[in-house]
């Protein structure tokens, strides 16, 4: 095991190399990243925020996440799909979020696509959890930036009309929502995250 792949935090716990500092990352790593998510708004939020992150650090987006939630109606697709030009202009002067017109329009477009997915699959969680992977070995090396599965997922989403989505953003989404478990082998969170995502899969897919 390469000691550079894990870090010991101020509490003495071993975490993935990125997850100890700053404190926002530590909370996110310990309580969210890699845990199974089935909530519709959380899934939609994350895939939209991955689009906003493009070219930036996740820390920048994480620190603005509450502002994004307030600006985009809690990332409820049924509400966001109704946004029009007045809403776009409102968001473009909101200093609490990342003001990128193309990405804002993408969220509104993707809300419509999410509604279509709910109609065809019953929920976003059913669609996305079909892409979950459970056969990979514990990580003893840095995870990849993308995989065959994330490439296929991005292709399918683009076919369905989703925008600002690619293989790398899809893989970051899969990692964060628990569709894969990329906590390092010796990270103290790994087993808890694994149990959480298996519960999520069982709940959504009845497996």
Contact map, one row per residue, 1 for C-alpha under 8 A:
111010000000000000000000000000000000000000000000000000000000000000000000000000000000000000000000000000000000000000000000000000000000000000011000000000000000000000000000000000000000000000000000000000000000000
111111000000000000000000000000000000000000000000000000000000000000000000000000000000000000000000000000000000000000000000000000000000000000011000000000000000000000000000000000000000000000000000000000000000000
111111100000000000000000000000000000000000000000000000000000000000000000000000000000000000000000000000000000000000000000000000000000000000000000000000000000000000000000000000000000000000000000000000000000000
011111100000000010000000000000000000000000000000000000000000000000000000000000000000000000000000000000000000000000000000000000000000000000000000000000000000000000000000000000000000000000000000000000000000000
111111100000000110000000000000000000000000000000000000000000000000000000000000000000000000000000000000000000000000000000000000000000000000011100000000000000000000000000000000000000000100000000000000000000000
011111110000011111000000000000000000000000000000000000000000000000000000000000000000000000000000000000000000000000000000000000000000000000000000000000000000000000000000000000000000000101100000000000000000000
001111111000011111110000000000000000000000000000000000000000000000000000000000000000000000000000000000000000000000000000000000000000000000000000000000000000000000000000000000000000000000000000000000000000000
000001111111111000010000000000000000000000000000000000000000000000000000000000000000000000000000000000000000000000000000000000000000000000000000000000000000000000000000000000000000000000000000000000000000000
000000111111111000011000000000000000000000000000000000000000000000000000000000000000000000000000000000000000000000000000000000000000000000000000000000000000000000000000000000000000000000000000000000000000000
000000011111100000010000000000000000000000000000000000000000000000000000000000000000000000000000000000000000000000000000000000000000000000000000000000000000000000000000000000000000000000000000000000000000000
000000011111100000000000000000000000000000000000000000000000000000000000000000000000000000000000000000000000000000000000000000000000000000000000000000000000000000000000000000000000000000000000000000000000000
000000011111110000000000000000000000000000000000000000000000000000000000000000000000000000000000000000000000000000000000000000000000000000000000000000000000000000000000000000000000000000000000000000000000000
000000011111111000000000000000000000000000000000000000000000000000000000000000000000000000000000000000000000000000000000000000000000000000000000000000000000000000000000000000000000000000010000000000000000000
000001111001111100000000000000000000000000000000000000000000000000000000000000000000000000000000000000000000000000000000000000000000000000000000000000000000000000000000000000000000000001110000000000000000000
000001111000111111110000000000000000000000000000000000000000000000000000000000000000000000000000000000000000000000000000000000000000000000000000000000000000000000000000000000000000000101111000000000000000000
000011100000011111110000000000000000000000000000000000000000000000000000000000000000000000000000000000000000000000000000000000000000000000000000000000000000000000000000000000000000001100100000000000000000000
000111100000001111110000000000000000000000000000000000000000000000000000000000000000000000000000000000000000000000000000000000000000000000000000000000000000000000000000000000000000000000000000000000000000000
000001100000001111111000100000000000000000000000000000000000000000000000000000000000000000000000000000000000000000000000000000000000000000000000000000000000000000000000000000000000000000000000000000000000000
000000100000001111111100110111000000000000000000000000000000000000000000000000000000000000000000000000000000000000000000000000000000000000000000000000000000000000000000000000000000000000000000000000000000000
000000111100001111111110110010000000000000000000000000000000000000000000000000000000000000000000000000000000000000000000000000000000000000000000000000000000000000000000000000000000000000000000000000000000000
000000001000000001111111110000000000000000000000000000000000000000000000000000000000000000000000000000000000000000000000000000000000000000000000000000000000000000000000000000000000000000000000000000000000000
000000000000000000111111110000000000000000000000000000000000000000000000000000000000000000000000000000000000000000000000000000000000000000000000000000000000000000000000000000000000000000000000000000000000000
000000000000000000011111111000000000000000000000000000000000000000000000000000000000000000000000000000000000000000000000000000000000000000000000000000000000000000000000000000000000000000000000000000000000000
000000000000000000001111111100000000000000000000000000000010011000000000000000000000000000000000000000000000000000000000000000000000000000000000000000000000000000000000000000000000000000000000000000000000000
000000000000000001111111111110000000000000000000000000000010000000000000000000000000000000000000000000000000000000000000000000000000000000000000000000000000000000000000000000000000000000000000000000000000000
000000000000000000111111111111000000000000000000000000000000000000000000000000000000000000000000000000000000000000000000000000000000000000000000000000000000000000000000000000000000000000000000000000000000000
000000000000000000000011111111110000000000000000000000000000000000000000000000000000000000000000000000000000000000000000000000000000000000000000000000000000000000000000000000000000000000000000000000000000000
000000000000000000100001111111111000000000000000000000000000000000000000000000000000000000000000000000000000000000000000000000000000000000000000000000000000000000000000000000000000000000000000000000000000000
000000000000000000110000111111111100000000000000000000000000000000000000000000000000000000000000000000000000000000000000000000000000000000000000000000000000000000000000000000000000000000000000000000000000000
000000000000000000100000011111111000000000000000000000000000000000000000000000000000000000000000000000000000000000000000000000000000000000000000000000000000000000000000000000000000000000001000000000000000000
000000000000000000000000001111111010000000000000000000000000000000000000000000000000000000000000000000000000000000000000000000000000000000000000000000000000000000000000000000000000000000000000000000000000000
000000000000000000000000001111111110000000000000000000000000000000000000000000000000000000000000000000000000000000000000000000000000000000000000000000000000000000000000000000010000000000000000000000000000000
000000000000000000000000000111111110000000000000000000000000000000000000000000000000000000000000000000000000000000000000000000000000000000000000000000000000000000000000000000111100000000000000000000000000000
000000000000000000000000000010011111000000000000000000000000000000000000000000000000000000000000000000000000000000000000000000000000000000000000000000000000000000000000000000111111111000000000110010000000000
000000000000000000000000000000111111100000000000000000000000000000000000000000000000000000000000000000000000000000000000000000000000000000000000000000000000000000000000000000011100000000000001110110000000000
000000000000000000000000000000000111110000000000000000000000000000000000000000000000000000000000000000000000000000000000000000000000000000000000000000000000000000000000000000001110000000000000100111111000000
000000000000000000000000000000000011111001100000000000000000000000000000000000000000000000000000000000000000000000000000000000000000000000000000000000000000000000000000000000001100000000000000000010010000000
000000000000000000000000000000000001111101100000000000000000000000000000000000000000000000000000000000000000000000000000000010000000000000000000000000000000000000000000000000000000000000000000000000010001000
000000000000000000000000000000000000111111100000000000000000000000000000000000000000000000000000000000000000000000000000000010000000000000000000000000000000000000000000000000000000000000000000000000000000000
000000000000000000000000000000000000011111110000000000000000000000000000000100000000000000000000000000000000000000000000001110000000000000000000000000000000000000000000000000000000000000000000000000000000000
000000000000000000000000000000000000001111111000000000000000000000000000011110000000000000000000000000000000000000000000000000000000000000000000000000000000000000000000000000000000000000000000000000000000000
000000000000000000000000000000000000111111111100000000000000000000000000001000000000000000000000000000000000000000000000000000000000000000000000000000000000000000000000000000000000000000000000000000000000000
000000000000000000000000000000000000111111111110000000000000000000000000000000000000000000000000000000000000000000000000000110000000000000000000000000000000000000000000000000001000000000000000000000000000000
000000000000000000000000000000000000000111111111000000000000000000000000001110000000000000000000000000000000001001000000000100000000000000000000000000000000000000000000000000000000000000000000000000000000000
000000000000000000000000000000000000000011111111100000000000000000001000011000000000000000000000000000000000000000000000000000000000000000000000000000000000000000000000000000000000000000000000000000000000000
000000000000000000000000000000000000000001111111110000000000000000000000000000000000000000000000000000000000000000000000000000000000000000000000000000000000000000000000000010000000000000000000000000000000000
000000000000000000000000000000000000000000111111111000000000000000000000000000000000000000000000000000000000000000000000000000000000000000000000000000000000000000001000110010000000000000000000000000000000000
000000000000000000000000000000000000000000011111111100000000000000000000000000000000000000000000000000000010010000000000000000000000000000000000000000000000000000000000000000000000000000000000000000000000000
000000000000000000000000000000000000000000001111111110000000100000000000000000000000000000000000000000000000000000000000000000000000000000000000000000000000000000000000000000000000000000000000000000000000000
000000000000000000000000000000000000000000000111111111000000000000000000000000000000000000000000000000000000000000000000000000000000000000000000000000000000000000000000100110000000000000000000000000000000000
000000000000000000000000000000000000000000000011111111000000000000000000000000000000000000000000000000100000000000000000000000000000000000000000000000000000000000011000100000000000000000000000000000000000000
000000000000000000000000000000000000000000000001111111000000100000000000000000000000000000000000010000100000000000000000000000000000000000000000000000000000000000000000000000000000000000000000000000000000000
000000000000000000000000000000000000000000000000111111111101100000000000000000000000000000000000000000000000000000000000000000000000000000000000000000000000000000000000000000000000000000000000000000000000000
000000000000000000000000000000000000000000000000011111111000000000000000000000000000000000000000000000000000000000000000000000000000000000000000000000000000000000000000100000000000000000000000000000000000000
000000000000000000000000000000000000000000000000000011111000000000000000000000000000000000000000000000000000000000000000000000000000000000000000000000000000000000000000000000000000000000000000000000000000000
000000000000000000000000000000000000000000000000000011111101100000000000000000000000000000000000000000000000000000000000000000000000000000000000000000000000000000000000000000000000000000000000000000000000000
000000000000000000000000000000000000000000000000000011111111100000000000000000000000000000000000000000000000000000000000000000000000000000000000000000000000000000000000000000000000000000000000000000000000000
000000000000000000000000000000000000000000000000000010011111110000000000000000000000000000000000000000000000000000000000000000000000000000000000000000000000000000000000000000000000000000000000000000000000000
000000000000000000000001100000000000000000000000000000001111111000000000000000000000000000000000000000000000000000000000000000000000000000000000000000000000000000000000000000000000000000000000000000000000000
000000000000000000000000000000000000000000000000000010011111111100000000000000000000000000000000000000000000000000000000000000000000000000000000000000000000000000000000000000000000000000000000000000000000000
000000000000000000000000000000000000000000000000100110011111111110000000000000000000000000000000000000000000000000000000000000000000000000000000000000000000000000000000000000000000000000000000000000000000000
000000000000000000000001000000000000000000000000000000000111111110000000000000000000000000000000000000000000000000000000000000000000000000000000000000000000000000000000000000000000000000000000000000000000000
000000000000000000000001000000000000000000000000000000000011111111000000000000000000000000000000000000000000000000000000000000000000000000000000000000000000000000000000000000000000000000000000000000000000000
000000000000000000000000000000000000000000000000000000000001111111110000000000000000000000000001100000000000000000000000000000000000000000000000000000000000000000000000000000000000000000000000000000000000000
000000000000000000000000000000000000000000000000000000000000111111111000000000000000000000000000000000000000000000000000000000000000000000000000000000000000000000000000000000000000000000000000000000000000000
000000000000000000000000000000000000000000000000000000000000001111111100000000000000000000000000000000000000000000000000000000000000000000000000000000000000000000000000000000000000000000000000000000000000000
000000000000000000000000000000000000000000000000000000000000000111111110000000000000000000000001100000000000000000000000000000000000000000000000000000000000000000000000000000000000000000000000000000000000000
000000000000000000000000000000000000000000000000000000000000000111111111010000000000000000000001100000000000000000000000000000000000000000000000000000000000000000000000000000000000000000000000000000000000000
000000000000000000000000000000000000000000001000000000000000000011111111111000000000000000000000000000000000000000000000000000000000000000000000000000000000000000000000000000000000000000000000000000000000000
000000000000000000000000000000000000000000000000000000000000000001111111110000000000000000000000000000000000000000000000000000000000000000000000000000000000000000000000000000000000000000000000000000000000000
000000000000000000000000000000000000000000000000000000000000000000111111110000000000000000100000100000000000000000000000000000000000000000000000000000000000000000000000000000000000000000000000000000000000000
000000000000000000000000000000000000000000000000000000000000000000011111111100010000000000000000000000000000000000000000000000000000000000000000000000000000000000000000000000000000000000000000000000000000000
000000000000000000000000000000000000000000000000000000000000000000001111111100110000000000000000000000000000000000000000000000000000000000000000000000000000000000000000000000000000000000000000000000000000000
000000000000000000000000000000000000000010001000000000000000000000011111111100000000000000000000000000000000000000000000000000000000000000000000000000000000000000000000000000000000000000000000000000000000000
000000000000000000000000000000000000000011011000000000000000000000001001111110110000000000000000000000000000000000000000000000000000000000000000000000000000000000000000000000000000000000000000000000000000000
000000000000000000000000000000000000000110010000000000000000000000000001111111110000000000000000000000000000000000000000000000000000000000000000000000000000000000000000000000000000000000000000000000000000000
000000000000000000000000000000000000000010010000000000000000000000000000001111111000000000000000000000000000001101100000000000000000000000000000000000000000000000000000000000000000000000000000000000000000000
000000000000000000000000000000000000000000000000000000000000000000000000000111111100000000000000000000000000001000100000000000000000000000000000000000000000000000000000000000000000000000000000000000000000000
000000000000000000000000000000000000000000000000000000000000000000000000101111111110000000000000000000000000000000000000000000000000000000000000000000000000000000000000000000000000000000000000000000000000000
000000000000000000000000000000000000000000000000000000000000000000000001101111111110000000000000000000000011001000000000000000000000000000000000000000000000000000000000000000000000000000000000000000000000000
000000000000000000000000000000000000000000000000000000000000000000000000000011111110000000000000000000000001101100000000000000000000000000000000000000000000000000000000000000000000000000000000000000000000000
000000000000000000000000000000000000000000000000000000000000000000000000000001111111000000000000000000000001000000000000000000000000000000000000000000000000000000000000000000000000000000000000000000000000000
000000000000000000000000000000000000000000000000000000000000000000000000000000111111111100000000000000000001000000000000000000000000000000000000000000000000000000000000000000000000000000000000000000000000000
000000000000000000000000000000000000000000000000000000000000000000000000000000000111111100000000000000000000000000000000000000000000000000000000000000000000000000000000000000000000000000000000000000000000000
000000000000000000000000000000000000000000000000000000000000000000000000000000000011111110000000000000000000000000000000000000000000000000000000000000000000000000000000000000000000000000000000000000000000000
000000000000000000000000000000000000000000000000000000000000000000000000000000000011111111000000000000000000000000000000000000000000000000000000000000000000000000000000000000000000000000000000000000000000000
000000000000000000000000000000000000000000000000000000000000000000000000000000000011111111100000000000000000000000000000000000000000000000000000000000000000000000000000000000000000000000000000000000000000000
000000000000000000000000000000000000000000000000000000000000000000000000000000000011111111110000000010011000000000000000000000000000000000000000000000000000000000000000000000000000000000000000000000000000000
000000000000000000000000000000000000000000000000000000000000000000000000000000000000111111111000000000000000000000000000000000000000000000000000000000000000000000000000000000000000000000000000000000000000000
000000000000000000000000000000000000000000000000000000000000000000000000000000000000011111111100000000000000000000000000000000000000000000000000000000000000000000000000000000000000000000000000000000000000000
000000000000000000000000000000000000000000000000000000000000000000000010000000000000001111111100101000010000000000000000000000000000000000000000000000000000000000000000000000000000000000000000000000000000000
000000000000000000000000000000000000000000000000000000000000000000000000000000000000000111111110001110000000000000000000000000000000000000000000000000000000000000000000000000000000000000000000000000000000000
000000000000000000000000000000000000000000000000000000000000000000000000000000000000000011111110001000000000000000000000000000000000000000000000000000000000000000000000000000000000000000000000000000000000000
000000000000000000000000000000000000000000000000000000000000000000000000000000000000000001111111101000000000000000000000000000000000000000000000000000000000000000000000000000000000000000000000000000000000000
000000000000000000000000000000000000000000000000000000000000000000000000000000000000000000011111111000000000000000000000000000000000000000000000000000000000000000000000000000000000000000000000000000000000000
000000000000000000000000000000000000000000000000000000000000000100110000000000000000000000000111110000000000000000000000000000000000000000000000000000000000000000000000000000000000000000000000000000000000000
000000000000000000000000000000000000000000000000000000000000000100110010000000000000000000100111111000000000000000000000000000000000000000000000000000000000000000000000000000000000000000000000000000000000000
000000000000000000000000000000000000000000000000000100000000000000000000000000000000000000000011111100000000000000000000000000000000000000000000000000000000000000000000000000000000000000000000000000000000000
000000000000000000000000000000000000000000000000000000000000000000000000000000000000000000111110111110010000000000000000000000000000000000000000000000000000000000000000000000000000000000000000000000000000000
000000000000000000000000000000000000000000000000000000000000000000000000000000000000000000010000011111110000000000000000000000000000000000000000000000000000000000000000000000000000000000000000000000000000000
000000000000000000000000000000000000000000000000000000000000000000000000000000000000000100010000001111111000000000000000000000000000000000000000000000000000000000000000000000000000000000000000000000000000000
000000000000000000000000000000000000000000000000000000000000000000000000000000000000000000000000000111111100000000000000000000000000000000000000000000000000000000000000000000000000000000000000000000000000000
000000000000000000000000000000000000000000000000001100000000000000000000000000000000000000000000000111111110000000000000000000000000000000000000000000000000000000010000000000000000000000000000000000000000000
000000000000000000000000000000000000000000000000000000000000000000000000000000000000000100100000001111111111000000000000000000000000000000000000000000000000000000000000000000000000000000000000000000000000000
000000000000000000000000000000000000000000000000000000000000000000000000000000000000000100000000000011111111100000000000000000000000000000000000000000000000000000000000000000000000000000000000000000000000000
000000000000000000000000000000000000000000000000000000000000000000000000000000000000000000000000000001111111110000000000000000000000000000000000000000000000000001110000000000000000000000000000000000000000000
000000000000000000000000000000000000000000000001000000000000000000000000000000010000000000000000000000111111111000000000000000000000000000000000000000000000000000000000000000000000000000000000000000000000000
000000000000000000000000000000000000000000000000000000000000000000000000000000011110000000000000000000011111111100000000000000000000000000000000000000000000000000000000000000000000000000000000000000000000000
000000000000000000000000000000000000000000000000000000000000000000000000000000001000000000000000000000001111111110000000000000000000000000000000000000000000000001100000000000000000000000000000000000000000000
000000000000000000000000000000000000000000000001000000000000000000000000000000000000000000000000000000000111111111000000000000000000000000000000000000000000000011100000000000000000000000000000000000000000000
000000000000000000000000000000000000000000010000000000000000000000000000000011011000000000000000000000000011111111100000000000000000000000000000000000000000000000000000000000000000000000000000000000000000000
000000000000000000000000000000000000000000000000000000000000000000000000000010001000000000000000000000000001111111110000000000000000000000000000000000000000000000000000000000000000000000000000000000000000000
000000000000000000000000000000000000000000000000000000000000000000000000000000000000000000000000000000000000111111111000000000000000000000000000000000000000000111000000000000000000000000000000000000000000000
000000000000000000000000000000000000000000010000000000000000000000000000000010000000000000000000000000000000011111111100000100000000000000000000000000000000000000000000000000000000000000000000000000000000000
000000000000000000000000000000000000000000000000000000000000000000000000000011000000000000000000000000000000001111111110000000000000000000000000000000000000000000000000000000000000000000000000000000000000000
000000000000000000000000000000000000000000000000000000000000000000000000000000000000000000000000000000000000000111111111000000000000000000000000000000000000000000000000000000000000000000000000000000000000000
000000000000000000000000000000000000000000000000000000000000000000000000000000000000000000000000000000000000000011111111111100100000000000000000000000000000000000000000000000000000000000000000000000000000000
000000000000000000000000000000000000000000000000000000000000000000000000000000000000000000000000000000000000000001111111111100000000000000000000000000000000000000000000000000000000000000000000000000000000000
000000000000000000000000000000000000000000000000000000000000000000000000000000000000000000000000000000000000000000111111111000000000000000000000000000000000000000000000000000000000000000000000000000000000000
000000000000000000000000000000000000000000000000000000000000000000000000000000000000000000000000000000000000000000011111110000000000000000000000000000000000000000000000000000000000000000000000000000000000000
000000000000000000000000000000000000000000000000000000000000000000000000000000000000000000000000000000000000000000001111111101100000000000000000000000000000000000000000000000000000000000000000000000000000000
000000000000000000000000000000000000000000000000000000000000000000000000000000000000000000000000000000000000000000001111111101000000000000000000000000000000000000000000000000000000000000000000000000000000000
000000000000000000000000000000000000000100000000000000000000000000000000000000000000000000000000000000000000000000001110111111100000000000000000000000000000000000000000000000000000000000000000000000000000000
000000000000000000000000000000000000000100110000000000000000000000000000000000000000000000000000000000000000000001001100111111110000000000000000000000000000000000000000000000000000000000000000000000000000000
000000000000000000000000000000000000011100100000000000000000000000000000000000000000000000000000000000000000000000000000001111111000000000000000000000000000000000000000000000000000000000000000000000000001000
000000000000000000000000000000000000000000000000000000000000000000000000000000000000000000000000000000000000000000000000111111111100000000000000000000000000000000000000000000000000000000000000000000000001100
000000000000000000000000000000000000000000000000000000000000000000000000000000000000000000000000000000000000000000001000101111111110000000000000000000000000000000000000000000000000000000000000000000000000000
000000000000000000000000000000000000000000000000000000000000000000000000000000000000000000000000000000000000000000000000000111111111000000000000000000000000000000000000000000000000000000000000000000000000000
000000000000000000000000000000000000000000000000000000000000000000000000000000000000000000000000000000000000000000000000000011111111000000000000000000000000000000000000000000000010000000000000000000001001100
000000000000000000000000000000000000000000000000000000000000000000000000000000000000000000000000000000000000000000000000000001111111000000000000000000000000000000000000000000000000000000000000000000000000100
000000000000000000000000000000000000000000000000000000000000000000000000000000000000000000000000000000000000000000000000000000111111100000000000000010001000000000000000000000000010000000000000000000000000000
000000000000000000000000000000000000000000000000000000000000000000000000000000000000000000000000000000000000000000000000000000011111110000000000000000000000000000000000000001000111000000000000000000001000000
000000000000000000000000000000000000000000000000000000000000000000000000000000000000000000000000000000000000000000000000000000000011111100000000000000000000000000000000000000000011000000000000000000000000000
000000000000000000000000000000000000000000000000000000000000000000000000000000000000000000000000000000000000000000000000000000000001111100000000000000000000000000000000000000000001000000000000000000000000000
000000000000000000000000000000000000000000000000000000000000000000000000000000000000000000000000000000000000000000000000000000000000111110000000000000000000000000000000000000000000000000000000000000000000000
000000000000000000000000000000000000000000000000000000000000000000000000000000000000000000000000000000000000000000000000000000000000111111000000000000000000000000000000000000000000000000000000000000000000000
000000000000000000000000000000000000000000000000000000000000000000000000000000000000000000000000000000000000000000000000000000000000001111100000000000000000000000000000000000000000000000000000000000000000000
000000000000000000000000000000000000000000000000000000000000000000000000000000000000000000000000000000000000000000000000000000000000000111110000000000000000000000000000000000000000010110000000000000000000000
000000000000000000000000000000000000000000000000000000000000000000000000000000000000000000000000000000000000000000000000000000000000000011111110000000000000000000000000000000000000011110000000000000000000000
110010000000000000000000000000000000000000000000000000000000000000000000000000000000000000000000000000000000000000000000000000000000000001111100000000000000000000000000000000000000000110000000000000000000000
110010000000000000000000000000000000000000000000000000000000000000000000000000000000000000000000000000000000000000000000000000000000000000111110000000000000000000000000000000000000000100000000000000000000000
000010000000000000000000000000000000000000000000000000000000000000000000000000000000000000000000000000000000000000000000000000000000000000111111000000000000000000000000000000000000000000000000000000000000000
000000000000000000000000000000000000000000000000000000000000000000000000000000000000000000000000000000000000000000000000000000000000000000101111100000000000000000000000000000000000010000000000000000000000000
000000000000000000000000000000000000000000000000000000000000000000000000000000000000000000000000000000000000000000000000000000000000000000000111111000000000000000000000000000000000000000000000000000000000000
000000000000000000000000000000000000000000000000000000000000000000000000000000000000000000000000000000000000000000000000000000000000000000000011111000000000000000000001001100000000000000000000000000000000000
000000000000000000000000000000000000000000000000000000000000000000000000000000000000000000000000000000000000000000000000000000000000000000000001111101100000000000000011011000000000000000000000000000000000000
000000000000000000000000000000000000000000000000000000000000000000000000000000000000000000000000000000000000000000000000000000000000000000000001111111100000000000000010001000000000000000000000000000000000000
000000000000000000000000000000000000000000000000000000000000000000000000000000000000000000000000000000000000000000000000000000000000000000000000011111110000000000000000000000000000000000000000000000000000000
000000000000000000000000000000000000000000000000000000000000000000000000000000000000000000000000000000000000000000000000000000000010000000000000001111111000000000000000000000000000000000000000000000000000000
000000000000000000000000000000000000000000000000000000000000000000000000000000000000000000000000000000000000000000000000000000000000000000000000011111111100000000000011011001000000000000000000000000000000000
000000000000000000000000000000000000000000000000000000000000000000000000000000000000000000000000000000000000000000000000000000000000000000000000011111111110000000000111010000000000000000000000000000000000000
000000000000000000000000000000000000000000000000000000000000000000000000000000000000000000000000000000000000000000000000000000000000000000000000000111111111000000000010000000000000000000000000000000000000000
000000000000000000000000000000000000000000000000000000000000000000000000000000000000000000000000000000000000000000000000000000000010000000000000000011111111100000000010010000000000000000000000000000000000000
000000000000000000000000000000000000000000000000000000000000000000000000000000000000000000000000000000000000000000000000000000000000000000000000000001111111110000001110010000000000000000000000000000000000000
000000000000000000000000000000000000000000000000000000000000000000000000000000000000000000000000000000000000000000000000000000000000000000000000000000111111111000000110000000000000000000000000000000000000000
000000000000000000000000000000000000000000000000000000000000000000000000000000000000000000000000000000000000000000000000000000000000000000000000000000011111111100000000000000000000000000000000000000000000000
000000000000000000000000000000000000000000000000000000000000000000000000000000000000000000000000000000000000000000000000000000000000000000000000000000001111111111001000000000000000000000000000000000000000000
000000000000000000000000000000000000000000000000000000000000000000000000000000000000000000000000000000000000000000000000000000000000000000000000000000000111111111101000000000000000000000000000000000000000000
000000000000000000000000000000000000000000000000000000000000000000000000000000000000000000000000000000000000000000000000000000000000000000000000000000000011111111000000000000000000000000000000000000000000000
000000000000000000000000000000000000000000000000000000000000000000000000000000000000000000000000000000000000000010000000000000000000000000000000000000000001111111000000000000000000000000000000000000000000000
000000000000000000000000000000000000000000000000000000000000000000000000000000000000000000000000000000000000010010000000000000000000000000000000000000000000111111100000000000000000000000000000000000000000000
000000000000000000000000000000000000000000000000000000000000000000000000000000000000000000000000000000000100110010000000000000000000000000000000000000000000111111111000000000000000000000000000000000000000000
000000000000000000000000000000000000000000000000000000000000000000000000000000000000000000000000000000000100110000000000000000000000000000000000000000000000010011111000000000000000000000000000000000000000000
000000000000000000000000000000000000000000000000001000000000000000000000000000000000000000000000000000100100000000000000000000000000000000000000000000000000000001111100000000000000000000000000000000000000000
000000000000000000000000000000000000000000000010001000000000000000000000000000000000000000000000000000000000000000000000000000000000000000000000000000000100110001111110110000000000000000000000000000000000000
000000000000000000000000000000000000000000000000000000000000000000000000000000000000000000000000000000000000000000000000000000000000000000000000000000100110000000011111110000000000000000000000000000000000000
000000000000000000000000000000000000000000000000000000000000000000000000000000000000000000000000000000000000000000000000000000000000000000000000011001111110000000001111111000000000000000000000000000000000000
000000000000000000000000000000000000000000000000000000000000000000000000000000000000000000000000000000000000000000000000000000000000000000000000110001100000000000000111111100000000000000000000000000000000000
000000000000000000000000000000000000000000000010011001000000000000000000000000000000000000000000000000000000000000000000000000000000000000000000000000000000000000001111111110000000000000000000000000000000000
000000000000000000000000000000000000000000000010000000000000000000000000000000000000000000000000000000000000000000000000000000000000000000000000010001101100000000001111111111000000000000000000000000000000000
000000000000000000000000000000000000000000000000000000000000000000000000000000000000000000000000000000000000000000000000000000000000000000000000111001000000000000000011111111100000000000000000000000000000000
000000000000000000000000000000000000000000000000010000000000000000000000000000000000000000000000000000000000000000000000000000000000000000000000100000000000000000000001111111110000000000000000000000000000000
000000000000000000000000000000000000000000000110010000000000000000000000000000000000000000000000000000000000000000000000000000000000000000000000000000000000000000000000111111111000000000000000000000000000000
000000000000000000000000000000000000000000000000000000000000000000000000000000000000000000000000000000000000000000000000000000000001000000000000000001000000000000000000011111111111000000000000000000000000000
000000000000000000000000000000001100000000000000000000000000000000000000000000000000000000000000000000000000000000000000000000000000000000000000000000000000000000000000001111111111110000000000000000000000000
000000000000000000000000000000011110000000000000000000000000000000000000000000000000000000000000000000000000000000000000000000000000000000000000000000000000000000000000000111111110000000000000000000000000000
000000000000000000000000000000001111100000100000000000000000000000000000000000000000000000000000000000000000000000000000000000000000000000000000000000000000000000000000000011111111000000000000000000000000000
000000000000000000000000000000001111100000000000000000000000000000000000000000000000000000000000000000000000000000000000000000000001000000000000000000000000000000000000000001111111100000000000110010000000000
000000000000000000000000000000000101000000000000000000000000000000000000000000000000000000000000000000000000000000000000000000001011100000000000000000000000000000000000000001111111100000000000000010000000000
000000000000000000000000000000000100000000000000000000000000000000000000000000000000000000000000000000000000000000000000000000000001110000000000000000000000000000000000000001101111110000000000000000000000000
000000000000000000000000000000000100000000000000000000000000000000000000000000000000000000000000000000000000000000000000000000000000000000000000000000000000000000000000000000100111111000000100110000000000000
000000000000000000000000000000000100000000000000000000000000000000000000000000000000000000000000000000000000000000000000000000000000000001100010000000000000000000000000000000100001111100000100000000000000000
000000000000000100000000000000000100000000000000000000000000000000000000000000000000000000000000000000000000000000000000000000000000000000100000000000000000000000000000000000000000111110101100000000000000000
000011000000001100000000000000000000000000000000000000000000000000000000000000000000000000000000000000000000000000000000000000000000000001111000000000000000000000000000000000000000011111100100000000000000000
000000000000000000000000000000000000000000000000000000000000000000000000000000000000000000000000000000000000000000000000000000000000000001110000000000000000000000000000000000000000001111100100000000000000000
000001000000011000000000000000000000000000000000000000000000000000000000000000000000000000000000000000000000000000000000000000000000000000000000000000000000000000000000000000000000000111110100000000000000000
000001000000011100000000000000000000000000000000000000000000000000000000000000000000000000000000000000000000000000000000000000000000000000000000000000000000000000000000000000000000001111111100000000000000000
000000000000111000000000000000000000000000000000000000000000000000000000000000000000000000000000000000000000000000000000000000000000000000000000000000000000000000000000000000000000000001111110000000000000000
000000000000001000000000000001000000000000000000000000000000000000000000000000000000000000000000000000000000000000000000000000000000000000000000000000000000000000000000000000000000001000111111100000000000000
000000000000000000000000000000000000000000000000000000000000000000000000000000000000000000000000000000000000000000000000000000000000000000000000000000000000000000000000000000000000111111111111110000000000000
000000000000000000000000000000000000000000000000000000000000000000000000000000000000000000000000000000000000000000000000000000000000000000000000000000000000000000000000000000000000000000011111111000000000000
000000000000000000000000000000000010000000000000000000000000000000000000000000000000000000000000000000000000000000000000000000000000000000000000000000000000000000000000000000000000000000001111111100000000000
000000000000000000000000000000000111000000000000000000000000000000000000000000000000000000000000000000000000000000000000000000000000000000000000000000000000000000000000000000000100100000001111111110000000000
000000000000000000000000000000000110000000000000000000000000000000000000000000000000000000000000000000000000000000000000000000000000000000000000000000000000000000000000000000000100100000000111111111000000000
000000000000000000000000000000000000000000000000000000000000000000000000000000000000000000000000000000000000000000000000000000000000000000000000000000000000000000000000000000000000000000000011111111100000000
000000000000000000000000000000000011000000000000000000000000000000000000000000000000000000000000000000000000000000000000000000000000000000000000000000000000000000000000000000000000000000000001111111110000000
000000000000000000000000000000000111100000000000000000000000000000000000000000000000000000000000000000000000000000000000000000000000000000000000000000000000000000000000000000000110000000000000111111111000000
000000000000000000000000000000000001000000000000000000000000000000000000000000000000000000000000000000000000000000000000000000000000000000000000000000000000000000000000000000000000000000000000011111111100000
000000000000000000000000000000000001000000000000000000000000000000000000000000000000000000000000000000000000000000000000000000000000000000000000000000000000000000000000000000000000000000000000001111111110000
000000000000000000000000000000000001110000000000000000000000000000000000000000000000000000000000000000000000000000000000000000000000000000000000000000000000000000000000000000000000000000000000000111111111000
000000000000000000000000000000000001000000000000000000000000000000000000000000000000000000000000000000000000000000000000000000001001000000000000000000000000000000000000000000000000000000000000000011111111111
000000000000000000000000000000000000000000000000000000000000000000000000000000000000000000000000000000000000000000000000000000000000000000000000000000000000000000000000000000000000000000000000000001111111111
000000000000000000000000000000000000000000000000000000000000000000000000000000000000000000000000000000000000000000000000000000000000000000000000000000000000000000000000000000000000000000000000000000111111111
000000000000000000000000000000000000010000000000000000000000000000000000000000000000000000000000000000000000000000000000000011001000000000000000000000000000000000000000000000000000000000000000000000011111110
000000000000000000000000000000000000000000000000000000000000000000000000000000000000000000000000000000000000000000000000000001001100000000000000000000000000000000000000000000000000000000000000000000001111111
000000000000000000000000000000000000000000000000000000000000000000000000000000000000000000000000000000000000000000000000000000000000000000000000000000000000000000000000000000000000000000000000000000001111111
000000000000000000000000000000000000000000000000000000000000000000000000000000000000000000000000000000000000000000000000000000000000000000000000000000000000000000000000000000000000000000000000000000001110111
